[in-house]
Amino acid sequence: MTEDRDIPRDRTGDTDGGLREHEVRTALLDLLAEVGTVTATEAASRLGYSSGLCSFHLRQLARHGRIEEAPHRGGRARPWRLARHSPTADQPAEDAFGDLARGLEDESWQRWLTQRDGAPPEWRHDAAFSAVAYLTPEEMNRVAEAVRQALAPYRDREQRPLARPEGARPVALITRLFPLLPHAPETTDRD
């Protein structure tokens, strides 16, 4: 039996039943949000940590419901993905997953802004836009479906690395469609 000295022993305890923030776990969650599925060995190679350390933290994230084993076809490789359902006691699974995804999106965006100048020249730009359109609920659904259909030809590349063309990199594609609600009137308390 080998011992991985990188694996923290007593510093990974729970706080109030939750999982403490940790540099390796944060990096693993970011990586999973970026690539979809990853094994401990792949994570170690991408992140520069030992595979034992990545394996330990992947199991911790799974134990706390943040990630889950991804379907695979046997073998020793154990791929992981972000948990599809991670509800809290008072929050539906979809909301909890949405909150996690939005947090990772925001964190990835901030990292991009601070590190953009270090990217290869052909990758130093980004395409972002914002628009307001007056739509019915049905039209909003059609716009969302049109975006999904535009991305459909590229989806298999996440699970099939050999389908990726030379020079392809993961690119965050974030679309949020939601109705703009009127501001609530301000109330003032008077004695």
Disulfide bonds with the S-S distance in Angstrom:
none
